[in-house]
Amino acid sequence: MWLSSTKYDGPGPGAPAHVIDKATPMIHITEGPIKAHICAQITGETTIGITGHTNYRSALESVKVLVQRGALAVTVALDEDAAPDTVVAVDMSRSALIQELRKIGVMVKTARWDGRLGKGIDDLLLSGHKPDIHIVATDPMHDDDSMDRQARDALQAQCDQLERSLLAATRLIEDLRSAPA
């Protein structure tokens, strides 16, 4: 919840990012604090919720702090909107966010899925599906082979964790559906 007193010439809330810090080497960025909580709960990984795709800059300071504490990669999981104009706008925000993350010096990945399976990453994960993960950029600050191996190992570990988390979420959903009312 954001409160503002700008109507009375007071300060506005800004649009701060919402961080669920699980102290993991992987970070997800999605739209909204509720989606971020659901993503963090299901994946077990640090997730940042921004207040809409155009507010992607609000996540950057948090990413910098998390990288200083050992985060290696960021997965950009913005909504898969249906309206053509919104799709274009989200794609522009996604591209701009990726460029900013590259400047920070982390591996950048995108999570994409068929929007009919759910608009947000929360809908997708709760329905038992998983996104397609694509590596967009490895760490631009390190070109040596050891960094590439480290990044690949980190990505594989994340994929393995996501697979386990999705399996657990699917089982939980099945249990909830079969439980007596």
Backbone hydrogen bonds, N-H to C=O, Kabsch-Sander energy under -0.5 kcal/mol:
donor,donor_aa,acceptor,acceptor_aa,energy
5,S,11,P,-2.1
8,Y,5,S,-1.6
9,D,6,T,-1.9
10,G,5,S,-2.5
17,A,58,S,-0.5
18,H,49,G,-2.9
19,V,17,A,-0.6
20,I,18,H,-0.5
20,I,47,T,-2.9
21,D,19,V,-0.7
22,K,20,I,-0.8
27,I,73,A,-1.9
28,H,46,T,-2.0
29,I,75,T,-2.5
30,T,48,I,-2.8
32,G,30,T,-0.6
32,G,50,I,-3.3
36,A,32,G,-1.8
37,H,33,P,-2.3
38,I,34,I,-2.3
39,C,35,K,-2.7
40,A,36,A,-2.7
41,Q,37,H,-2.4
42,I,38,I,-2.4
43,T,39,C,-2.9
44,G,40,A,-2.1
46,T,26,M,-0.8
47,T,20,I,-1.9
48,I,28,H,-3.2
49,G,18,H,-3.3
50,I,30,T,-2.8
50,I,48,I,-0.6
52,G,50,I,-1.8
55,N,52,G,-1.7
56,Y,53,H,-1.0
58,S,55,N,-1.7
59,A,56,Y,-1.8
60,L,57,R,-1.2
61,E,57,R,-0.5
63,V,59,A,-2.3
64,K,60,L,-2.4
65,V,61,E,-2.1
66,L,62,S,-2.6
67,V,63,V,-2.6
68,Q,64,K,-2.0
69,R,65,V,-1.2
70,G,67,V,-1.7
71,A,66,L,-2.5
72,L,25,P,-3.2
73,A,25,P,-1.8
74,V,107,M,-2.6
75,T,27,I,-3.2
76,V,74,V,-0.6
76,V,109,K,-3.1
77,A,29,I,-3.2
77,A,75,T,-0.7
80,E,119,K,-3.3
81,D,79,D,-0.9
87,V,83,A,-2.5
88,V,84,P,-2.0
89,A,85,D,-2.1
90,V,86,T,-3.0
91,D,87,V,-2.4
92,M,88,V,-2.0
93,S,89,A,-2.2
94,R,90,V,-3.0
95,S,91,D,-2.4
96,A,92,M,-2.3
97,L,93,S,-2.7
98,I,94,R,-2.5
99,Q,95,S,-2.1
100,E,96,A,-2.1
101,L,97,L,-2.6
102,R,98,I,-2.2
103,K,99,Q,-1.4
104,I,100,E,-1.1
105,G,101,L,-1.2
106,V,101,L,-1.1
107,M,72,L,-2.0
108,V,137,A,-3.3
109,K,74,V,-2.9
110,T,134,H,-2.5
111,A,76,V,-2.5
112,R,110,T,-0.6
112,R,132,D,-2.4
115,G,113,W,-0.5
117,L,114,D,-2.5
118,G,115,G,-1.0
124,L,120,G,-2.0
125,L,121,I,-2.7
126,L,122,D,-2.7
127,S,123,D,-1.4
128,G,125,L,-1.6
129,H,124,L,-2.0
132,D,112,R,-3.5
133,I,131,P,-0.6
134,H,110,T,-2.4
134,H,132,D,-0.5
136,V,108,V,-3.2
137,A,108,V,-2.0
142,H,139,D,-1.1
147,M,144,D,-0.5
148,D,144,D,-1.5
149,R,145,D,-2.5
150,Q,146,S,-2.3
151,A,147,M,-2.9
152,R,148,D,-2.6
153,D,149,R,-2.9
154,A,150,Q,-2.5
155,L,151,A,-2.6
156,Q,152,R,-2.6
157,A,153,D,-2.4
158,Q,154,A,-2.3
159,C,155,L,-2.7
160,D,156,Q,-2.5
161,Q,157,A,-2.4
162,L,158,Q,-2.9
163,E,159,C,-2.4
164,R,160,D,-2.2
165,S,161,Q,-2.7
166,L,162,L,-2.8
167,L,163,E,-2.1
168,A,164,R,-2.3
169,A,165,S,-2.6
170,T,166,L,-2.6
171,R,167,L,-2.3
172,L,168,A,-2.3
173,I,169,A,-2.5
174,E,170,T,-2.4
175,D,171,R,-2.6
176,L,172,L,-2.6
177,R,173,I,-2.3
178,S,174,E,-1.8
179,A,175,D,-1.0
